[in-house]
């Protein structure tokens, strides 16, 4: 995921948290009920954020793995080319 996507997700989570908090504080519930609701909502949002982070990490791991594979293939091809060129030079010297 790009840096902009991560910023957008973070901004949405913060915005949701602020909205929930304001809504709870404006609700006509007892203080203990409001605090419980806020705590429950905070836990839910923390869980959602954790899931998003896990998805981002999984995506990054997949991309790194793909890049490693591509690099390995490129290095193998370069090695073959160098070995072939060395063999040609050796044959021309003989």
HELIX and SHEET records of a PDB file:
HELIX    1   1 UNK A    3  UNK A   26  1                                  24    
HELIX    2   2 UNK A   31  UNK A   93  1                                  63    
END                                                                             
